Amino acid sequence: MTDVSLYHNDFENKWCPGCGNFGVLNAVKSALAHMDIPPEKVLLISGIGQAAKTPHFLNCNFFHGLHGRALPVATGARLANHDLPILVHMGDGDCYGEGGNHLLAAMRRNIDVTLLIHDNRVYGLTKGQASPTAEYGFSTKAQPFGALSDPLKPIPLALSQGVGFIARGYCGETDHLSRLIQKAIAYPGFSMIDILQVCVSYNPVNTYEYYNERVYLLDETKHRADDWHGAMDLSLQGEDRIPIGLIYQKQTIPFTKRIKTLEHGPLFHRSFDPAAVQAVLDDL
Ligand SMILES: Cc1ncc(C[n+]2csc(CCOP(=O)(O)OP(=O)(O)O)c2C)c(N)n1
């Protein structure tokens, strides 16, 4: 196993003390270390938000782009390089709100990347407005009478779109989350982990106490990950008890394998033959 300290860097971190993002950050480092993925052999991609700052605190390659737009960048990176593990870090606002349509496209295309959603049910960076996963009636400074929409349900959404690897993690169960991330990285296709993440400053409802009382580890001998209907039932249950673990997995065809011209690997591996290009142009 690689030494975890290889992934540390000294970039100044201003997350609040106790922020759930620390648990996610540690789980990512541990997963990379367990898989012996050297820092220069992984690409982290994110958009805007506190969650999206996660790549700053890892000594790895990263691209920090626009709010909601991490998945299109990840798509381009994956088309150019078929081997590099790609981890996309998004907040629930970034992913399900601003980036919602890109999420749908990534699910349907089955882009071969791992998406980690730091789901704190609030817009943290902009100081606490209700996000798409906030409960109906969740009261904030911007929504003093409570959020008016029903919450988006990420796992049923992913199931309905045929995603082949769907899991739920919790920032308070770092070792468990690390194991989920390792499985997600190893999965050939779009893998997504919705991570229950505590925001200690702007979400006074979904606290560590709230999750510690409700979260339980899925018993893999009872819940079969290839049972789509079972996964749907499980993920539509209320919040009295919240299962974490691998909820659904099936074999799928990753995006790079769907494109005929990429059959023999990415284009940059091939030699350029101007005569062949000219022949195509002459034919037009
Ligand atoms: C296109 C666009 N819309 C809105 C914003 C303002 N904005 C920046 S971060 C953010 C919310 C981020 O919330 P979330 O993705 O849940 O991440 P968190 O900060 O909670 O980790 C918003 C609305 C922006 N930068 N760009």
The ligand as a Tripos MOL2 file, in Angstrom:
@<TRIPOS>MOLECULE
LIG
   26    27     1     0     0
SMALL
NO_CHARGES

@<TRIPOS>ATOM
      1 C1        -23.4860   29.5160  -12.9240 C.3       1 LIG1
      2 C2        -23.3430   29.8670  -11.4710 C.ar      1 LIG1
      3 N1        -24.4320   29.9700  -10.7130 N.ar      1 LIG1
      4 C3        -24.3200   30.2660   -9.3880 C.ar      1 LIG1
      5 C4        -23.0910   30.4690   -8.8370 C.ar      1 LIG1
      6 C5        -22.9750   30.8040   -7.3690 C.3       1 LIG1
      7 N2        -22.5900   29.6460   -6.5920 N.ar      1 LIG1
      8 C6        -21.2990   29.3780   -6.3020 C.ar      1 LIG1
      9 S1        -21.1220   28.0510   -5.3220 S.2       1 LIG1
     10 C7        -22.7900   27.7990   -5.2690 C.ar      1 LIG1
     11 C8        -23.4030   26.6980   -4.4530 C.3       1 LIG1
     12 C9        -22.5600   25.5000   -4.2250 C.3       1 LIG1
     13 O1        -23.2990   24.5660   -3.4980 O.3       1 LIG1
     14 P1        -22.9920   23.0430   -3.6230 P.3       1 LIG1
     15 O2        -22.7030   22.6610   -5.0180 O.co2     1 LIG1
     16 O3        -24.0660   22.2800   -2.9450 O.co2     1 LIG1
     17 O4        -21.6000   22.8750   -2.8700 O.3       1 LIG1
     18 P2        -21.1530   23.1690   -1.3660 P.3       1 LIG1
     19 O5        -20.5880   24.5670   -1.3560 O.co2     1 LIG1
     20 O6        -22.3300   22.9990   -0.4660 O.co2     1 LIG1
     21 O7        -20.1050   22.1380   -1.1360 O.co2     1 LIG1
     22 C10       -23.4680   28.7510   -6.0150 C.ar      1 LIG1
     23 C11       -24.9280   28.8180   -6.1640 C.3       1 LIG1
     24 C12       -21.9580   30.3460   -9.6630 C.ar      1 LIG1
     25 N3        -20.7060   30.4930   -9.1960 N.pl3     1 LIG1
     26 N4        -22.1000   30.0530  -10.9770 N.ar      1 LIG1
@<TRIPOS>BOND
     1     1     2 1
     2     2     3 ar
     3     2    26 ar
     4     3     4 ar
     5     4     5 ar
     6     5     6 1
     7     5    24 ar
     8     6     7 1
     9     7     8 ar
    10     7    22 ar
    11     8     9 ar
    12     9    10 ar
    13    10    11 1
    14    10    22 ar
    15    11    12 1
    16    12    13 1
    17    13    14 1
    18    14    15 2
    19    14    16 1
    20    14    17 1
    21    17    18 1
    22    18    19 2
    23    18    20 1
    24    18    21 1
    25    22    23 1
    26    24    25 1
    27    24    26 ar
@<TRIPOS>SUBSTRUCTURE
     1 LIG1         1 GROUP 0 **** ****
